[in-house]
Amino acid sequence: MCELLGMSANVPTDICFSFSGLMQRGGGTGPHRDGWGIAFYEGKGLRSFHDPEPSVDSQIANLIKEHPIKSNVVISHIRQANVGEVNLANTHPFTRELWGFIWTFAHNGQLDKALFDLPLTHYHPVGTTDSEYAFCWLLGEIRNAFPERPDDLVALQTFIQERCDQLRALGVFNMLLTESTWLFAYCSSKLAWITRKAPFGEASLTDCELTVDFYKETTPNDIVTVITTVPLTENEVWTKLEPGEMITFADGIPV
């Protein structure tokens, strides 16, 4: 299956360290050779990169690893294809507009063919993956229930979790979803997160020889949460989500 990576921070932060570990799993230390993508938010603006090549061999991935793009919210994905061909249109994350915001979605898992019986309303897939179809259905459901951006985040969270539960009933549905401020993380089988804040320490990647002392890279006020399918570091304690659990982050903290 695929792997997910997300970040929520209270200050613009680069994801070079975490992405350096994730990209190794895209054909190096892991089998996810069928493309990758990443999306960075800058306010309501979105900067995204996609490549159907393995991330471990991708020059674009090397650019992301070396170039510190600062963002408060990031979603990334490395793909091991099961539904849909290996091509650019089928690489995650996928994006659509709602309420004047660009929503970004990435999925890990595989869903039953019954998914394609769910009616699509406002959005339709460009590619042929079950993931993009699920995103189009989910965002259409949100749009039908909330024609305008709600002030009540709890009501939106509850609605999204109910629809994710419905998708989970069709197979494996681990998901990251955001509209630039809130980062929704839903676990069907495997998802973990860690929040780094003062006092900061060192972190060492599992998939390559790289250690960063975050004390030297941050300020005492920084809060950065990273969400991933499988923990990326070997010397930190990650929190695993339970199947059916959803957590929402804003500015690096659960809300």
GIRABEL-V831194 format. One record per backbone hydrogen bond with DSSP energy under -0.5 kcal/mol. CO is the residue of the C=O (numbers start at 1). NH is the residue of the N-H. Records with the same first field share a line. If there is no record, write none. Layout:
# GIRABEL-V831194
CO: NH ; NH
This chain:
# GIRABEL-V831194
3: 78
4: 229
5: 76
6: 227
7: 74
8: 225
13: 71
15: 19
16: 20
17: 21
18: 22
19: 23
20: 24
21: 24 ; 25
22: 25
23: 26
24: 28 ; 29 ; 30
25: 27 ; 32
26: 56
30: 27
31: 33
35: 79
36: 51
37: 77
38: 49
39: 75
40: 47
41: 72
42: 45
45: 42
46: 48
47: 40
49: 38
51: 36
54: 57 ; 58
55: 58
58: 62
59: 63
60: 64
61: 65
62: 66
63: 67
66: 68
67: 69
68: 70
71: 13
72: 9
73: 41
74: 7
75: 39
76: 5
77: 37
78: 3
79: 34
85: 87
87: 90
88: 91
94: 105
96: 103
98: 101
101: 98 ; 103
103: 96
104: 178
105: 93 ; 94
106: 176
108: 174
110: 172
112: 115
113: 116
114: 117
115: 118
129: 133
130: 134
131: 135
132: 136
133: 137
134: 138
135: 139
136: 140
137: 141
138: 142
139: 143
140: 144
141: 145
142: 146
151: 153
152: 156
153: 157
154: 158
155: 159
156: 160
157: 161
158: 162
159: 163
160: 164
161: 165
162: 166
163: 167
164: 168
165: 169
167: 170
168: 171
170: 112
171: 173
174: 108
175: 186
176: 106
177: 184
178: 104
182: 179 ; 184
183: 249
184: 177
185: 247
186: 175 ; 188
187: 244
191: 241
192: 228
193: 239
194: 196 ; 226
195: 197
196: 224
201: 214
203: 212
204: 234 ; 235
208: 210
210: 205
212: 203 ; 214
213: 216
214: 218
219: 222
222: 198
223: 10
224: 196
225: 8
226: 194
227: 6
228: 192
232: 206
236: 238
238: 240
239: 193
242: 245
245: 187
247: 185
248: 255
249: 183
250: 253
253: 250
